[in-house]
Amino acid sequence: MTGLTTPDLPAVSPAFPQADGMIEMRGIVKVFKNAAGEFTVLKGLDLTLNRGEFVAIVGKSGSGKSTLLNMMTGIDHPTRGQVVIGGTDLYAMTESQRSLWRGRNMGIVFQFFQLLPMLTLQENVMLPMDYVDMYDFNERPARAMELLKMVGLEKQASKLPSAVSTGQQQLTAIARALANDPPVLVADEPTGNLDSKSADQIIDLFQDLIAQGKTVVMVTHDPSLTERATRTVVISDGELVDEAIARALPLLGHRQMLAVTKHTRRILYQPNQPIIRRDEQVETFFVIARGRVEVILQGKSREDTTVSSMGPGEFFGEVELVRGGRAIANVRAASDGPVELLALPREAFLSLLKESPLTEEAVGRIVQSRLAENKAGDRRKSIFDFFRKK
């Protein structure tokens, strides 16, 4: 897929309302240096996570997930770039200022809990309050008990971490992360050491926090957990996969998703603007990033009939590219707003199918389904035209 270009298409321009960004990362680069030289882990990432989202960050080992999380929390410094959380520029502060800010505004759940072994569960939960001097001193024990009750551990409050199960230790770590009522909760593999029942309990808790308006960011390897998140961000070799590509082509490996991301061009069509006209030669595979498109059939009466509508993460153009024919229907931007598309040229699309037999098989099934849908639509249109003439 190297060296391919996209045909001339309309240029993209801002057309969608800005989301309520809670976490904004701009041009994040992280370079590690050791005796062997330099290694770039994050390669200029731009990422916005919105208030009230439950975001899963996924990627292979070594892809940069944990490093990305460390940039987000201020635990580590980017080599270049800016991190703004809730309007605060994280790296414009000193180390001590950032530490206090983090204690008040961000809850962090570590994979291996990081509970202090000589303190009880209640005392562990009180630690963040003590550190940043939140709440009255006499209120802290009661608040810690409330949080332990929320995670079902009020009866274990006086026990040391070693006296409870790993699942209960992780629930305690979550209670501790919520000690100062932070708007953002960040978790690194929070269920990696737990059984399925304990893992489900933790994800249920995260979803409850989302319902309360908090933002939860979770790094995970577990596909069953990503299904319960409201958004999934894929990182590969220190770069972000376009989220629409990941949704549209889930059977690709992460590196293949990244290659497709790099070979697509982001374009914009205004409401009702034609994208593909029936019988024209199609040279592009389209993935919908934002907005909706309509598939239109036109009968002898010249009236349009919408046979289907597609939204973000869906695609079109594959029927014509696989069959080598002309467009089987008209496709246009929906009337209720603009549509933002990712366009992949024919050669890159066909090369992709050769590299991924599973994707080729899945696309083949969709092609057959859409051909059948189109024929049915043509029959309905013919019947409609017949009765109109009567």
N, C-alpha and C positions, 0 to 999 in steps of 0.2 A: 504493500500500500504506500510505498515511499515515492515522493516526487510527484504525486498526482495533484491536479488543480481542479477547482470547481468552476463550471461554466458561469458566465456573467449572469447575475441575478440581482434583484433589487437590494439596495443596501439597507442595513438595519439602522433604526434610530429609536430613541426612547419613546415608548408608547404605552407603557403599563404603569399603573400607580405604584409608588414606592412602598415596599413592605415595611413593617415596624421592626427594623433591625435591632436586635439586642446585642449580638456579637458580630463585629465587622473586622475581617482580616484582609489586609491589602498588601499585595506584593511580598508575602512572607517567604523569606529565604533563610535556610539554616545550614551552615557549613560547619562540619566537625573537622578538627585538625588533630592528627596524631603522627607518630613516627613514620608511618607509611605515606603521609601526605594529607591532602584535603578530600573530604567526601561530602557532597551536597545532598542532604536528606530531604529538604523541602525546596522546591524549585519555583518560587514566585507565585504562591497560592493566593487567590482571591476567593473569599468565602464570606457570605452573610447568613447568619442564623437568626431567625425571627423570634420575637417574644412569644412565649406560649407554645413553642414547638418541642416535640420529643424527637430528637435527632440521633440516629445511629450512624456512627462512623465505622466503615468496614474496609478491610484491605488485608493482603497477605502479610505474614511476618516480615518485618524490615521495610514495609512500604512507607512508613513515616507516621502511622496513626498516633502512637504515644508522643512522638515529638510534636505533632500538631497540637495535641492536648496540652502539652507543657507550654507551648506558646500562648495558648488560650487562657491558661490559668496564671501565667506570669512566673511559673516555677523556673522556666528557662528563658533565655533571651534570643530573639531572632537575630540573625546576622544583618538582615535588612528587612524593612517592612514595618507596618503599623497595625496594632491591635487596639480596637476601640470597643469597650463593653459598657453598655448603658450610658453612652456619651462620654465615658472616661477613657482617655488615652493611656493605656496601661504602662507604656514604656517612656512616658514623659515624666513619670514619678521616680523618686529615688527607691532603692531597694526596701528601706524601712517603710516608706509611705505605701508602696505596693503591697507589702506584707499585711499592713493594717487594713488596707482597702479590700484585699482578698478575704481576710477574716470576716469582714462585715458583709460582703456582697457575693461571695462565691463559696458554695459547699463542694468539697472534693471527696470523692469516694475512691479509695485506692483498691487495687486488685487483692492485695494481701492485708487489708484491713488497717494496719498501722495503729492498732490500739496499744496503749501503754499497759504492759502486763501487770504492773504493781498497783494499778488503780481499778476500782470497781467499774462496772458498766455505767452506772450513774455518774461517777467522777469523770470517766472518759468523755461522756456527752457534755459535761460542764466545761471542759477545757477551753473550747473556742470562746465561750462567754467570758471566761477569766482573761484570756489572752488579749482581747480587744476591748475589755471592760464594757460589755453589753449587759443590760439589765442590772437591777439592783442586786447587790451581793446576796441578800436574803431570799431573792426570788429565784436564783439560779437552780437550787436543788429541785424546786417544784417544777420548773420548766423542763429540766432534764427528765423528770419522771413523766411529764406529759408526753414528751417525745418518745420515750421508751414504751409508754402505753400505746402510742400510735402504731408502733411496729410490733406490738404484742409481747413486750419483754418487761413489763412493769414488775412481774414476780421474780425476775432474774437480776434486778437492779443492783443488789448488794454483792453479786458474785463477781469474781475475777474473770477476765476473758478466757483463761485456760479451763474454767469450769463449765463453759457453755459450748454448744456445737459451732461449727464453722458458719453455718447459715445464720445463727444467732449473733455471731461476731460481726458478720457483714451487715445485718440489720442494725446493730449497734453503731457501726461506722456510718450508716446512712442517717441515723438519728443524730449523731454527732455533726454530720455535714449540714444538718438543718437547724443546728443550735441557735444561730443568729438570724434565722428566717431569711436566707439569701434568695435573691430573685433567680439565680442561676445555680444549677447542680450539675457537676461534671463527674462522670464515673468511668474509670478505666477497667474494662473487663470485670464488671461488678458481680457477674455470676459465674466466672471462669472456674471457681473452686467449689461450686455448690451443686447439689442434686437438683433434679428438675422441679421438684415441689418448692424448694427454697427459692430457686430462680424465678418461678412464676410469681411467688409472693413479692419478690423485689420489683418485678416489672409492674405488677398490680399497683404497688406503692408509687412507682414513678408516674403511672398514668393518673393516679389520684392527684399528684403534685401538679401535673399539667392542667388538670381540671381547676386547680386553684390559681392558675395563671403563671406558674413558674416555667422556666425554660430548662429542659433536661438534655444534656449531651452525653452520649454513651458510646464508648469504643467497645466493639464486640466482634467475636469470630462466629457467633451462633446465628445461623439464618433464621431460626425460629423466633429469635428476639427482634430481629430487624422487621419482621412482619407486623410487630405490634407498635413499632415506632411510626410517627407520622411522616417521617422523611428519612431517607438513607443517602449518605454521602460516601462515595467510593473513592479511595485514594490508591494510586498505583505508582510505584517508583517515584514518590515525592511529588506527584501531580494529581490534580483532581479530574476524575471522569465526569463528563457532563451528565447531570442527573437524568435528563430525558433519554439519553443514550442507554444508561444503565437500566431504566425502566422498560425501554422498548426492546432491548436485546439482552435479556437476563442470562441467556445460555452462553454468552461469550465469556472468556476469561478476562480478568481485570486489565491485563496488558492489551488485549484485543479491543476492549472498550475504550481504553486510552488512545489507541491508534485511530479508532473511528472518530473520537472526539477531535483529534488533531487534524483530521482530513475533512471535517465538515465546516461549512460556512453558515453563520447565523444570519438569517434574512427575515424581513418583515413584510407582511401583506396587510393592507387596510381592509376594513369590513367590506364584504361582497366582492373583493378583488379576485379575478380569476388566477388560479395557480397552475392548473393543467386543463387544457381543452380537449374534449373528446376527439379522437382520431389523429391528434398530433403526436409526433415522435417524443418519447419520454427518455431523458438522459440522466435523470436525477432521482435518488432515493431520499424521501423526506421523512424526518421525525419531528413531531410537534413538541415544541418546548413550552409554549404558553398560548392560550387562546384555543379556538375550535375551528375546524374546517368542516365543510359540508360536501358530500358526494351527490352530484346532481345528474339526473337523466332528463333529456329533452325530447319530447315526442313530436309528431308531425304538426301538432297545433302550436308548436314553439313555446309551450308553457313548461316551466321547470318543475320537476318533482324531486324533492330531497329524499334519497333512499337510505342515507346513513349520515351520522355525525361523529366526528372523532375529536378527542381532546389530548392533553399533555401525556407524553409517553407512548402514544400510538403513532403508526407510520403509514405511509402510502407511497405508491410508485413502484412497489416491488413486483406487482403483477406484470407490468409492461417490461420491466428490466429482465425478469426471469424468462418470459415468453418471447422477448425480442420483438414485440409488436408495438402497435400504437395504443394510445390511451383508450380505455374502455368506458370512461365516464368523464364528466366535467368535475373538477374539484376547485372550490373557491373558499376564501375566508368567510367565516360565518358573519351574519349581519349584526351580531351583538357586540362586536369588538374586533380589534386587529388580531392577527395570529403571528407568532414568532416560530420560525422553522429552522431546523438544522438540515442542511443539504449535503448529501454525499454523492459524488459523481459515479456514473455507471461502472467504470473500471474498478474503482475502490470497492463498490458494493459487491460485484461479482467475485472479486478476489477474497473478500470477507467470507462469502459463502463457501469457497473452496477451503479456507483455513479452518472453518468451524462446521463440521458435518451436522452437529446437533442444531445449529442455527439454520443451516440449509434445509434440514428436515422440517423444522418448525415453520419457516417461511413458506415452504412448499405446501404445507397444510393450509396456511392462510390464503395463499394464492388460489387453491382449489375452492375454498369457502367463498372467497370474494367473487370468483368467476360465476359460481352458482347463484350468489346473491344478485349479481348484475343481470344474469339471465332472467331471474324472477322479477327483478325491477322492470326490465324491458317488457315482459309479459303484462305486468300490471299497468304499465304506461300504455300499451297497445289497447288493452281493454278499456281503459279510461278514455282514450281518444275515440274509440268506436262508439261508446255511449254518448259522448259529447256531440258527435255528428248526428246521432238519432234525435 
